Amino acid sequence: MKLRYMIIGAGGVGGPVGAYLSKSGADTTLIARGKHLAVLQEHGLTLVSGENERESIPVKAIDMDGFLAAREQGAPAPDVIFVCVKGYSLADTVPFIRKAAGRDTVVIPVLNIYGTGRALQAELPELLVTD
């Protein structure tokens, strides 16, 4: 069984996670918005390492509304959701996660705020949320 990954927030943390998962061949969807979404869809993600090493990695990117529309049409839920948003956006992701997740989806918050997992566990008691 090939796992399906979702990355909510394709910035400094979620971007590399999504890029490396995509590069490895994992079924990965990045959730983004606005101009950032358009760039991801058109050019993929560019990883920069060392002084002049750049690698563009094609990624699958969509916004929250587009993903939920696909779910309503029968698209499968992700098996793993990485939550990589800024702390002030965390509450806005909860309704989306409820609708996007499946019964067995695992939610992994990757934020630099102590207690994020516990806060999401309280909001999403029907899902397994790591802390």
C-alpha positions as CSV (number, residue, x, y, z in Angstrom):
1,M,0.0,0.0,0.0
2,K,1.4,3.4,-1.0
3,L,0.8,6.1,1.6
4,R,-0.8,9.4,0.6
5,Y,0.8,12.4,2.2
6,M,-0.6,16.0,2.6
7,I,1.5,19.0,3.6
8,I,-0.5,21.9,4.9
9,G,1.7,24.9,4.5
10,A,4.4,24.7,1.9
11,G,6.8,27.3,3.3
12,G,10.2,26.9,5.1
13,V,9.3,23.7,6.8
14,G,6.5,22.2,4.7
15,G,8.2,23.0,1.4
16,P,11.3,20.8,2.0
17,V,9.2,18.0,3.5
18,G,6.9,18.0,0.5
19,A,9.8,18.3,-1.9
20,Y,11.7,15.4,-0.5
21,L,8.6,13.2,-0.3
22,S,7.7,14.1,-3.9
23,K,11.3,13.5,-5.0
24,S,11.3,10.0,-3.4
25,G,8.1,9.1,-5.4
26,A,5.7,9.4,-2.5
27,D,2.1,10.4,-3.3
28,T,2.3,13.9,-1.9
29,T,0.0,16.9,-2.1
30,L,1.0,20.3,-0.9
31,I,-1.7,22.7,0.3
32,A,-0.9,26.4,-0.5
33,R,-2.7,29.5,-1.6
34,G,-2.4,32.6,-3.8
35,K,0.8,33.4,-5.7
36,H,2.7,30.7,-3.9
37,L,0.3,28.1,-5.1
38,A,0.6,29.3,-8.7
39,V,4.4,29.1,-8.6
40,L,4.3,25.6,-7.1
41,Q,1.9,24.4,-9.8
42,E,3.9,26.0,-12.6
43,H,7.5,25.6,-11.5
44,G,7.5,23.1,-8.6
45,L,9.7,23.7,-5.5
46,T,13.3,24.7,-5.8
47,L,15.6,23.4,-3.1
48,V,18.8,25.3,-2.5
49,S,21.8,23.6,-0.9
50,G,25.4,24.7,-0.7
51,E,26.4,27.9,-2.4
52,N,25.0,27.3,-5.9
53,E,23.2,24.0,-5.9
54,R,19.6,24.4,-6.9
55,E,17.2,21.6,-7.8
56,S,13.6,22.1,-9.0
57,I,11.3,19.3,-7.9
58,P,7.8,19.0,-9.5
59,V,5.1,18.8,-6.9
60,K,1.4,18.3,-6.7
61,A,-0.2,21.5,-5.2
62,I,-3.7,22.6,-4.6
63,D,-5.6,25.0,-2.3
64,M,-7.9,23.8,0.5
65,D,-11.1,24.4,-1.5
66,G,-9.8,22.5,-4.5
67,F,-8.8,19.5,-2.3
68,L,-12.2,19.4,-0.6
69,A,-14.0,19.6,-4.0
70,A,-11.9,16.6,-5.1
71,R,-12.8,14.7,-1.9
72,E,-16.5,15.3,-2.5
73,Q,-16.0,13.8,-6.0
74,G,-14.4,10.6,-4.4
75,A,-10.7,11.5,-4.1
76,P,-9.1,9.5,-1.3
77,A,-8.2,11.0,2.0
78,P,-4.5,11.4,2.9
79,D,-3.0,8.8,5.2
80,V,-0.7,11.3,6.8
81,I,-1.2,15.1,7.2
82,F,1.8,17.2,8.1
83,V,0.6,20.6,9.6
84,C,3.4,23.1,8.8
85,V,1.7,26.4,9.2
86,K,2.5,29.4,11.3
87,G,1.1,29.2,14.8
88,Y,-1.4,32.0,14.2
89,S,-2.9,30.0,11.3
90,L,-3.3,26.7,13.2
91,A,-6.9,27.3,14.2
92,D,-7.8,27.9,10.6
93,T,-6.6,24.5,9.6
94,V,-8.8,22.5,12.0
95,P,-12.0,22.7,9.9
96,F,-10.1,21.8,6.8
97,I,-8.4,18.8,8.5
98,R,-11.8,17.5,9.7
99,K,-13.1,17.5,6.1
100,A,-9.9,16.3,4.4
101,A,-9.0,13.5,6.7
102,G,-10.2,10.0,6.6
103,R,-11.0,7.8,9.6
104,D,-7.4,6.5,9.8
105,T,-5.5,9.6,8.9
106,V,-2.5,10.5,11.2
107,V,-1.9,14.2,11.8
108,I,1.6,15.3,12.5
109,P,2.1,19.0,13.5
110,V,5.5,20.4,12.7
111,L,5.5,23.8,14.4
112,N,8.0,25.4,16.8
113,I,5.3,26.0,19.4
114,Y,5.2,23.8,22.5
115,G,2.0,21.9,23.0
116,T,0.8,22.2,19.4
117,G,0.0,18.4,19.2
118,R,-2.0,18.5,22.4
119,A,-4.0,21.5,21.2
120,L,-4.8,19.8,17.9
121,Q,-5.7,16.6,19.8
122,A,-8.3,18.5,21.7
123,E,-9.7,19.9,18.5
124,L,-9.6,16.6,16.5
125,P,-10.4,13.9,19.0
126,E,-11.5,11.6,16.3
127,L,-8.1,11.5,14.7
128,L,-4.6,10.3,15.8
129,V,-2.6,13.5,16.3
130,T,1.0,13.2,17.4
131,D,2.5,15.6,20.0
